[in-house]
Amino acid sequence: MSHTRRRLGLAVLFFACSVPGPVGAAADPRLALPEFKDLAGKAKESVVITMDPSLLGMASRFMDSSDPEDAAAIAVIKGLQGIYVRSFTFDRDGAYQPADVEAIRRQLADPGWKRVVETRSKKTHADVDIYLMTDGDKVRGLALIASEPRALTIVNIVGAIDLDKLRKLEGQFGVPKFDVDSSTP
Amino acid sequence: MSDDLETRLTRALRPVAPSEEFSARLLARVGAEARLATPVLPLRRRRPAAAWWWSAGLAASLLLAVGIRHRAAESQERRAGLEARQQVFAALALTNQKVDLAVRTVRAESSDAP
């Protein structure tokens, strides 16, 4: 039963066309992400990306629409207002605590957000939660929290992200290839 | 014989005062050649030429400075644009990797399920 729910969640994520749900009028798809200075100090590798609308516009001006890789990225970022990433990799287990992301989870408890994917791996102890903020059938924002024993990643995409197009980035610029069964068992 | 030659030479080479007409023509010609060789411009005509060269030099320097500055700004904007492009790629790649992690977890769990 749980497995079925997860599959259903993934299908909803990738095709994100029929996600119902209430949207708070004041709900903001942009999360207030902390600086995570402590985690950055302990991390072996840190990735902090803050792309506001002006930076996204600048990036798209320097992409070549005749290049397939660039064209795919242009298609994905078109209509976005921001991409915010905080990712930390550690050289030992348990370098961060669940409490470190508690402030973010509280924001995602807002009724505007809907958790569409929740995976918990007993083997790898990797947990991934994916949330969408929708307005009718339009996606207004995406949030992702991936907690692994030696890595913590938080992604917040603001704007009308087209998940089908995001999926088409598979195999490009280092994105691993994967296919998702869209049918629900 | 020798005395006769000496006397004739002394007579021929004796200093003779030029005629007044010859002196006048010589002075007139010397004066004309001097005017042709070195035209003397009045002082007030030299100053504008120097000022023009100074102005042209200053304008050229200003144009060069503006050009260099424009080029530097363009180069900086290009660097920032390429960096932003790279960050977009990194962000999208990371997002897809974590979505892939979720997909793989679902598959692993489903294959383990009885």
Interface residues (C-beta under 8 A of the other chain):
Chain A: H3 R6 R7 L10 L13 V47 I49 M51 L55 L56 M58 A59 R61 F62 M63 D70 A73 V76 I77 I83 V85 S87 V117 T119 R120 S121 K122 K123 T124 A126 V128 I130 L144 A146 E148 T153 V155 I157 L166 R167 L169 E170 F173 G174 V175 P176 F178 V180
Chain B: R78 A80 G81 L82 A84 R85 Q87 V88 F89 A90 A91 L92 A93 L94 T95 N96 Q97 K98 V99 D100 L101 A102 V103 R104 T105 V106 A108 E109 S110 A113
